[in-house]
Amino acid sequence: MPPATKRLASDTAATSKKFRSAIDDSVAEFICPITQELPLDPVTAEDGHVYERESIEQWLEQKQTSPVTNLGMGKALFPAVQVRCVIHKLVLSGAISGDKADKWQQRIKEEEEFKKIKEKAEQGDAASMTTLGNFYFSWDFSSKASKDRNKAYQWYWCGAKHGEVRALTRLGQMRHCVVIDDNLYTTCSLVFTTEAATRGDAKACVQLARILARDNCKVSHKTGWNQELKQEMTKRWYEKALKCTNAMGGIAPDEDDKEEANKWLRKNASVASTWKL
């Protein structure tokens, strides 16, 4: 390679390194000090730093200090629209890459999906009501920005009323009403879970089997409920979970449900199967 070409290549590499360093330094100013992530909804607080809105709002509900300086700070927040635009352009152009950029893009994707699902749910689509509940509860989604269990419960309730069996299962998993039996289960959650299981949701069947299999599921000789019957009932629901299908409104087991059911059934192969599923 001629000397002039080598110098040009060296100068180009040095210039590229300077630009990369400048970009990295600029991006560091955009990282939320609380989440240590690129913010989706950036705001500027009274201390002059950029934060994820939800994170700094939660901080200021508990404290009256800056997360960065630890000095006193008011609650005024100002939308950092330009910061959001810059982050968007840098990520999409590839100027920002790596784990933080990947997480930011995933959250953007979920935010767009959330808006579409919410619109369909509000228009009366039952499946979307359940999915919207999942967003608010953060089932199966990486973003925690929209987490709100009360809203999740409300949308699961709407989905259940519209006939969604998985919404019933989610209501049962939330254990949201009158507490009984050492604060572990609730009257309403057992009602919801049992109905979902009888309607063919494998996850609800697994949940019932899990409840029955636990040590704190009491055995009472006064009612004829003994350890042998407890084992038989547990086996019944695990076996039923494996037989659930997506036909006729049911929901087949996912891989986690299959693994849990098969593991228990192998370990308890000697337990009698006395129920016709």
MODA-V425022 format. One line per field, one symbol per residue. phi: phi as a letter, one per 20 degrees, with the letter a starting at -180 (. if undefined). A space follows every 10 residues. Layout:
phi = ???
This chain:
phi = .fgfffffff ffffffffff fffffffgfe fffeelcffe cfcdefenee cfgfffffff fdcdcffeem egbfefccgd ffffffggff ffenfdcnff ffffffffff fffgffffff ffeoffffff ffgfffemfm cffdfdfbff fgffffffff feneffffff gffflddfec llmeccgfff ffffffffeo egffffffff fffffeefdc ffdnecfffg fffffgffff gfefceflnf cffeffffff fffffffdff ffdddef
